Amino acid sequence: MLWEPTPESIAAARVTGYARWLAAHRGLDLAGHDQLWDWSVAETAAFWESVWEYFGVLGDRGTGPPLSGGTMPDVRWFDGATLNYARNALRAAREDPARTAVIYRSEDGNGGTISYGELERAVAGTAAGLRALGVTAGDRVAAYLPNVPEALIAMLATASLGAIWSSCSPDFGPASVIDRFAQISPKVLIAVGGYTYGGKAFDRQDEVATIAAALPGLAAVVLVRSPGLEQRLAAAGLRAISWAALPGGDPGTAGDPGTAGDPGAAGDPGAAGDPGRPGDAAAPPEFTEVPFSHPLWVLYSSGTTGLPKPIVHGHGGIVLEHLKVLAFHQDLGPADTFFWYTTTGWMMWNYLAGGLLAGATVVLYDGSATYPDTGALWRLIAETGVTYAGTGAPYLLACAKAELRPAARHDLSKLRGLGSTGSPLPPEGFRWVYAEVGSDLVLGSFSGGTDLCTGFVGPSPLLPVRAGVIAGSCLGAKVAAYDVRGNPVVGEVGELVITQPMPSMPVGFWNDPGGERYASSYFADYPGVWRHGDWIMILPDGGCVIYGRSDATLNRGGVRMGTSEFYRVVERLPEIADSLVVDTGGLGRDGRLILYVVPADGCALDDRLVARIRSRLRAELSPRHVPDEIHQVPGIPRTLSGKKLEVPVRKILLGTPLAEAADPDALANPEVLASFAPGEAR
C-alpha cells in the first residue's frame, strides 16, 4: 500500500460530487467506487445518460434512447442527438475567456500561453481559412505536425466544421504517413518543414513533398513555419499557403525554434510582435452540430505489420468518455494544469486535448523527454505548475534506473496526480515514484488503447494505490478476464475483454462500409464481446494487473506467462539496459524461449551475466521462465510510442522477411531489426 485517500480527499473528489448528484437527481444511494462501478455497468444506458446531464453537454440531446440495437458491435448511441466536440472543448471561452487554456514549450525552453478566449478566436479564424479552402462537414484534414499549438488549433477548427481530423508526428517516415493518410483521402494537409528533437534539427521538406504528391485529392497544403517549401510545392503543381496566411493563423509561436528552419515566421510581418493574441480579428466560431456518432477523427493501429487500421471515433462518444475519465478518474477540473508527454501520432495527444473538455489548462511539449538530460520532464512539470502529469511507463523506469530524485531537485508541490501508460508499470516503478516524486499524490497506472481512445482500467481518487496494481475498472467499462473456454475468471490470468458497450468504441473503420474488418478485429473470438488483445488478472477486490499483449504471450508447458514479468526481473539487473523476450511456439506446438538483452554501458553479455540472468529468472519467477537462449543485441525495436515489438521479432524468427515483419517507418529505431534475423544476434 503506497497511498490511501483520506475522508477529506474523498469528499472533495469530483466523482463524489457526481455521487451526490445521483442521489439528488436519480434517487440512487451509491457510496464508493465499487458501488458506482456496479451501477454503471449494470445500467449502462442510464449511466451514460447521466454523464451527459451531469456535465451539461452542449448540444441537442434529442428524444432517442441512450443505447439501442442488439449486441456489440451492432449498437447505437443517442439516436437523434446532435453536438460538436469543439463547442464543448471551448465552452470555457464563454464562461471565463481570460483563463489559460494552453501552455506550450519546446525542448529548449521557448514557449508561451494562450487563453481560452484567444484559443477560441484562433480556432474561428483557422476554421474560416479551412472553409475557404473548401473544407466542409465530412471532409478530412490531415496533419504532419509536432505537438505545437497549431496542431491543437487545427484539430479544433476541423472538428468545429464537422470535418474529420487525422495526424501523424513528423518523426514518421513518408511511407508510413502515406499508408495512413492515403486511406482517408484528405482535402487539406497541414505540415511542418522541420522539427527539433534531442537538440538536433531535422529537415522534413523532402518528406512533406513526397507525402503531398502521394495524396492526389488535396485541395491545398498549409505550411507551418516552413520558409521556402511553399514555392517548392507550388512548382510541383500543388496549392501551398502558409499557416500565417489563414485568418487567425498565428497561435503565438512565431519565432519558436522548437521547429527547425524558421527564424521567426519569415515572410509574415503580421505574425511577429504580438505572440499572445492569436486570431484577434476572427469572429466567434460557427460550430456545425453533427449526429452523436459523426466521425471526429481517425486514429491508426501501430502499423507494425500490415496496413494500419484507420479507427474512426465519433464526436459524442469521445466527449462523454473523456469527460468521464478525466473528471471522475483523474479528478481534473478548471483549476488544474494537465500534461501528458506525447506526440501527435499517439492517442494520448487526443486524450490530452480532452483536458479542455474539463476546463483545465493543457500543456503541450515539443521535444525529447530526455534532452538535455533524463530529468527534462520534471523541470517542465515544475516550471509550468502541472497538477496532473502523465508519461509512458518506460520513462518512469528510466528515471528510476538513472537514480533521479525529482522532488529533491524541483518544486513539485503542485503535482497531485501522475499517470502512467503505454506498458505495464512494475512494482518497483510505483515505489520509485512514491520515494522520489511525491508521497501524497495519486499514481494512476492506466491501460486502454487507441481503439477506444481512453483507459478502461485505471486509478480512482476513491481507491488506494498499491505497488504494481491498477486500482480498478473505470466507470462504464465492464472489463473481465476470460479463460481459454471464454468463461470469466478472477485471480487468474485471462484474455482482457469488455462485455458491455462503451460510447467511445469506434464507430467503425474507414473504408469498411459493411463493418466486416471492424467486427473481425475485436468480436471474432467471442461474439458480442470485445477482445482487446491483452492479458489481465482481475483481483478479488477489483484491482487488476496487465501482463502484456496476449498475442505476444509466452507458453511454457501449458503455463501462460506475460512478457512484463520477464522485463521486471531482467531489467532490474544493473548490467541490463533493455530486453525483449519471445516464444517461437504456437498453438499445440512447443518452441524456443529466446531472450534478447541490451547491456548497460560498459557491460557485455558474458557467461557470468548469462548465468545471473538464468538464476534470477528461476528464483524470482519459475524454472519455466528460464530462456532456452540469451542473445545480445544493439537495441530493442520499439514503435514510435515506445512499445516493444515482440510479435514482429517472433515473425522474423519464424522466417518472415524483415521487410514484411514490420513497417520500418512505424518504428522508432528500425535499424535494429536486422539484429534479430537468425544468426545475427550474439
N, C-alpha and C positions, 0 to 999 in steps of 0.2 A: 504494500500500500504506500503510494507516494504522495497522494493528495486526497483530501476529502472536503466536500462542500460544507460550509457552516450554515446554521439556520438563517443567518443574515444574508449570505450569498444566495441561498435558495430563494428566499423571499424576494430578493431584488432581481432575479433572473427573468428574462423576457418570457421564457416558457412558463414560468409560474404565473405571470400576468395573463398569459393565454388560458391557463387552467382556471384562473378566477373568472375570466370572461366566459368560458364554457359553463361554469356554474351559474353565472348570472343570466346567460342568454340561451342555454340549452338544458339547464337543469341537471347537469352532469357533475357528480362529485368524484373527481379524479385526482388522486394525490400521488405525486412522484412519477418518475419516468416510466416505470413498468405499467402502471395503470393507464397512463396516457398512450403508451405504445399499444397495449392490448386493444384499447378502443379504436385507435387509429387504423389498425389493420382488420379489426372485426367489422367496423363500419366505414369502409374505405370511402364511399361516396360522401357520407356525412362529414368525414374528416376533411376532405379536400374542399368541400363546400364551405366549411368553417374557416379554412385558411383564407379563401377569397374574401369572406366577410370580415374576418378579424383584421386583416391588413388593409381593408378598404381598397382593394384593387381597382384601379381606374379603368373603366370600360363598361360595356353593357352586358350584364350577367345573362340576360335572356330568360326564357322560361323553361328551357330543356333541363333534363336531369343532369346531375354532375357526371354520372357514369352510365353508359348504356352499351348494348351489344352483347356478344357472347363471351367466350373465353379468350384469353390472350392468344394471338395479337389482335383479334377482331373485336376491339373495344373502342368506344368513342368517348371523348371527354367534353363536357359542357357544350353540347349541341346548341347552336343558336347564339352563343356568347361571342362578343367581339371585344377586342382590346388591342393595345400596341405596347410592345416591350419598352420602346424608347420613352413613351409618355410616362410609364411607371418609373423608369430609371431616372427621369429628370423631374419628378414631382417636387423634389426639394427646391428646385429653382423657382417654383411658385410660392413655396412656403418660407424659404429663407435663402434668397439668392446670394447673399454675401458669404454663406458657409462654404468652406473649402471643399471642393469635390475631388480634386486631383492634386497630388504632389508627384512631380516627376523628377527623376535623377538619371544621369548617365554614370558610367563607372568612374569617370574622372571627377565627379562631384558637381558637374553643371546641372542646372535644372531650374524649376520654378513651381508655381502653384496656379491653379485655375479654380475659380469659384463656381458654384452651381449656376449662377446667372451667366457667367462668361461661357461656361460649357454649353448651356442651352443656346446661346447666341451662335457659338461656333458650329454646333450641330445644325441649327437652322440654316446658316449660310452654306455649309457643306451640302446639305440636302438640296438646297436650291441649285447649287452647282451640278450635282449629280442629275437632278431633274432636267437641267438644261442640256445635259449630255444624252438625254433620252431614257434615263432610268425610271422605270415605273414599277408598280407592285408586281412581284413575281420574278423580276429580273435579278441576275446575280451580279454582285460586286465582289471581286477577289482582291486580296491584299497580300503583298510581299513586303512585309514591314517588320521592324523590330518592335519592342514593347515601348512605344513612344505615344504621346498624346494624339498624334494624327490617327493612329490605329483605332483608339477608343472613340474618337470623334467620328471617324468614318463609319465605324460599326453602328453607332447610334443613329447617324444620319441615314444609313442604309435601312435600318430597321424602321425608322420613322416613316419611310416611304412605302413600307410593306415589301421592299426588295429583300434579297437573301444574301447574307454575308458569308464569306469564307476566307480564311487567312492561313498563310504559311510564314514562318520566320525566314529571314534572308540567309540563314546558315543551311537551309535546304538547297540541294543541288537542283539545277534546272529540270533534269529528267523527273525527279521526284515531284517537283511542283507541277509540271505538265501532267503527270499521271493523275494528280488530284484535280487541278483546275480544268483540264480538258474535258473531264466528265460532266462538268456543270455549265460549260459554255458561258463564261461571264461576259457581261456587256461592257464593264469597266474594270480595268486593272489599276490598282494603286500600288506604286512600287518605290523603293528607295535604291539609289545607285551605289550605296556603300554603307558599311557599319563598322563599329569598333568593338572588339571583344578581346579581353585579356591583354589590353594595351597595344593591340595591333589593329591597323586599319585594313579592311577587306573591301576591295573594289568589286561591285556586283553589276557593273554596267553591261558586261557581256551576257551575264545570266538574265538580266531583265530583257535585253534584246531578244535572246533566244526564247524566253517564255512568251513574250508578246507575239512573236512571229508564229508560235505554235497555237495561238488562240484566235482563229480567223474571225470569230464573231465579235471581236472587240470594237466598240464604238470609239473608245479613247483609252489612253494610258495617262494616268495622273501621277506626276513625278514629285516625290517628296525630297527636297534638298538634294537635287541631282543635277548640278550645272553641267551643261554640255550634252547630257543624254537626250534632252528634248530635241535638239537638232538632229542627232543621230537617228532617232526613231522616225522623225519626220522624213528624213532622207530615205528611209526604208518603206515609206508609204503608210506609216501609222500616224494617227492623230495623237499628238502628245501635248499636254499642257502642264504647267507647274501647279503644285498644290496651292501656292500662294495666289494663283490666279482665280481660284474658286472663291466665291463670296464667303467671308469669314474663314478663309483657309489658313490663317496663321494662328495656331494654337498657343503661341507664346514660346516656341522652341527655336526661333531664329538664332542662328549662330551657335547652336548647341553642337559641340564637337563630338557628341556621342554617336553621330552618324558620319561616316568618313566622307571626305571630299567636298564639304560645304563650309566656306569661310564665313558664312553669315547670311544665308539666303540671297546669294549674289543675284543681281538682276531684278530684285523685288524691293525697291526702296521703301515700300509701304510696310514691309514685314518687320523691319528692324526699328527699334526705338520705343516700342510700347509692348513689351513681351507679356504683360499681364492682362491685356484686354483684347482677346481674340473675338473677331466677329461682331464688333460693336454695332455695325450698321445693319446687321441682319434682323429681319422681323422674327417674331416668335415662331417656333417650328409648327408646321402643319402635319399632324400625325394622321396617318392612314389607318383607320380602325380595320382590323382583319379578323377572320374567324379564329377561334381558340387554337386550332391546330395548323394555322397557316405557317409555312416554313419561315423560321427566323434565321437560322444559319446552318451550314453544312460543315460538320467535323469529319475527321477521317480516322479509320483504324491505322495502326502504326505503319502499315505498308512494308513490314519486314519481309513478307512473302506475298507475291501476287499483287494485283491492283488494289490499292487501298479502298476499303468500303466507304462510300460517301454517306455519312449518317446525318439524317435531317431531324432537327428538333423544332418544335413549334413555339410560337410566342407564349401561349398560355401556360403550357407545361413548364417552361423554364421560369416564367415569372413566379408561379406558385411554388415550385420546388426550391428555387434559390431564396425566396422569402422565408420559406420554412426552415431550411437547413442553416442559413446564415443567422437568423434570429433565434431559433429555438435550440440549435446545437452549438453554434459558436457565440451566441449571446451578443450579436452585433447590433448596433443601433446608431443613431445620428451622432452620438458623442465619440464614436470610435474611429480610429485610423487603421485601415485594413491593408495588409501587404501580403502578397504571395509571390515567391520567386518563380517566374515562369517566362516563357516566350509566347509569341502569338501562335505558335504551332502546336501548343498543348492546350487541352481543355481547361486547365487551371487558369488560363488567361480569360476565358469566357466566364469562369467561375469568379475570378477576381472582379471583373466588371459588374457582377451581380451585387457587389457591395454597395453600388449606387442605389439599388432597389431598397436596401435597408437604410438609405440616407447617410451612409458612412462616407468618410474620405478614403479614397483608394490611392495606393502608392504604386506608381509604375517605375520599374527599374530596368534600364537598358544596359546590360553588361554582364560580366562574369561574376559568379558568386565568390570566386577565389582570387580576384585581382584587386589590388596588388598582393593580397595575401588571403589566407583562408578565412580571416575574420571580417571580410568586406561586408557581408550582410548584417553582421551585428552592429557595425558602425552606422550603416544606413538606418537600421531599426531605431538606434538611439537618437540619431540626428533628426529624424522625421517624427519622433514621438509615436511610433507604432504601438497600438494597443493589442492587436492580434496579427501575428505573423505566421506565414506558412512557407514550407520548403519541402524538398524531397528528402526522404529518409537517408539517402546516401550522403547528403551534405551534413546532416547531423552526425552521422557516423564518422565522416572525415574530420569534423571538428573535434570529436572525442578522441580520435586516433592521434590528432595533432596536439592533444592535451591543451586545447584552448580553454580559457576561463573568461567567457564573455561578460559575465556580471561583475567580475573584478576589474575589467578594463573599460566598461562602458556603463552609462546610466540607462539601465533597462527597467527603471521603476514603473514606467507606464505600461509595460508589457504584461498583460494578464492572460493571454492565450497564445499557444503555439501549436500550429498544425503540421502534421507530417503525413506525406502520401507518396505515391509512386512505387513503393515497395514496402514490405513489412519492416517495421522498426523493432529490432530485438530488444530484450530487457535491458541490456547494458546501455542502449541508446536512451531509453527512458531515464535510467538512473543518472546518466551524464547530464541530461537536461536539468533535472532537479538539483543536482550538485553544483552545476556551473552556470546555469542560465537564470533560474529562479525557483525558489521553494514554494511560492504561493501563486502559481499560475496553473491553468488547465492545459495539460499536454494532450492534444487531440490527434491520435493516430486514426486516419481515415482510410477506408478502402471503398472504391467505387469504380468509375470508369468513364471513358469518353462516350461510351454507348448511351449512358443516361445523363452525362454532364453533371455528375454530382457524386457524393459519397453516400452509400446506403448503410454502412456501418461506421460508427464514429463516436465522438465524445458527446457528453451532455453536461451542462452545468449542475445537473441534479445527481450525477453519478461520480463515484470516486475514480481515481486514476491508479491503475496497477501496472507494474512493470511488465511489458510485453503483451498486454491485453488491451484490445479495443473495447471501449466501455460498453457498447451495445448497438442494437439495430436502431436506425433512425426512424423517427415517426413516419408512418405511412409506408414503410418498407418492410414487407413481410419476408424476411430473409430466413432461409433454412439450410441445413446441411443434409444432403441425400446420400444414402449408401448406394452400393452397386445395383441394388434392386429398385431404387427410386423411392425408398422409404426415408422419412425424416429421422435423423439420429441426433442425440445430444451427448456431449462428452466424447465424441468420436470425430475423426476427420472425414469429411464428405464433400461432395460437389456443392458449391455455393449456388443456390437457386433463389429466385424471388417468385413467390406463389400468388401474389396479388398484383394487379397492375398499378403502375405509378405514372402520373401525367407527363413526366419528363422522359419516359421511354420514347424512342424515336417514333416520329410519325411515319417513318419509312426510310428506305434508301433511295438516293437519286437514281433515276433511270431504272426503276424496279416497279413498274406500274401494277403488276399483279401481286407484289409483295412476296414473291417466292424466295428471293435471296435473303430478305429480311427474316422471314419465318424460318428458313433453314439455318440461319446463323445463330438463333437463340432458342428456338422451340422444337427443333427436330428430335432431341433426345427425350424430352418429357413434354408431351403435348399439353399446351395450355400453361406451361411453367417455363419461366425464363431461366436458362442455364447460362451462367456468366463466364465460366471457364477458369475459376479459381478453386483451390481447396480451402475449406474453412472448418473450424471446430467451434460449435456453439457450446458454451459452458452452461452448466445447470442454472447459474444465476443470470444468464443472458449475455454475459461478456463473450467475446469471440477472439479467435486467433486466426490470422490468414497465413497459409503455408505456401503461397506462390501459385503459379498457373497450373491448372490441372493437366494441361496438355504438355507440360514440361516435367510432370511428376515422375519421381523415381519409384521403381517397383522392384523390391528385392525379396525373393522368397515369398511373394504374395503380400508383403507388407508395403503399403504406400507411404512414401516419405516426401515431404515438401523440401524444395531446394533451400528455402530460407534458413532452415535449421542447420544445414551444412555450412552456409556462409557465416552464420553466427559463430560457429566453433572455429572454422578455419581462419576467418579474418580477424579473430581476436589474437592470433599469434602475431607478435611484433614483426616477424620476418616476412609476413604476407601482406601485400598491399591490396590485392583484389583476387577474386576467384570465380570460377564457374564450374558447375557440375552437370553432367548429362548421363542419361541411361540409354544405351543403344537398343535396349529390348523393346518389344511390342506386345500386343495382346496375345497371351498364350506362348510367348517366346522370350526366353531369358537373353539378356545382352550383357554388355560390359558397363560397369560403372566407372566413369572417367572423370577425374578432377583436374582442372587446369588452374594454375596459380601464376600470379604476377608477384615476384618477390619485391620486398621493400628495397629502397635504395641501399646499396652496399651489401645486399644479401643475394644468395643464389640457391637454387634447389639442389642440394646435395643429399647424399644418403642419410645424413643425420637429420636433416629437415624433413625428408620423406618419412622417416621413422617417427618423428614427433607428430606429424600430421596424422598418420595412421593410429598412433597410440591415443591421441587426443580424441579422435572421432570414435574410436572403440570405447573409450572410457566415458565420454560425455553423451554419446548417442547410443550406439549399439554395434555389435560386430557386423551387422548387416550394412552399416553405413561406411565401412572401410572400403575405399575405392579399389578397383582392380588395377587401375593405372593412375599415376600422377605425373603431369607434364608441366613444364614451364613454358609460358607464352609471353610475348611482349606487351600484351594488353587484352582486356576483356571487351568484346564488341558490345556496344550499347546503342539503343535508339537515341534519337535527339532529345528525348525526355528523360534519359538516364536508365532505362530498363535493360537488364541483361538479356542477351539474345540466346537463350537456351535452346529454343526449338530450331532456329536456323543452323546452329552448330551441330545439333543432333542430325539434321538432314545432311549436312556436309559429311559427317562421319559415316552415314549410310549410303554415300555415293552420289548425292545430289551435287551437280557442278556449282562452283562458287557463285557464278553469275545468276543461277536460278534459286539459290538458297535464300538470298536476301537482296533487297534493293540497296545498293551502296549509298544512294542519295538520301535514304531514310535513316542512315546510321551516323552517329557522332564520330566514329573512328573506323571507317570501312577498311582501312589499310591493314588492320589486324586480322581480318577474316582468313586471309591466306595461311595464317599460322596454324589454323585448325584442320587444314587439309591433311589426310592420312600421311604420316611420315614426316610432317613438318615440325610439329611440336616436339620439344626436347624433354 
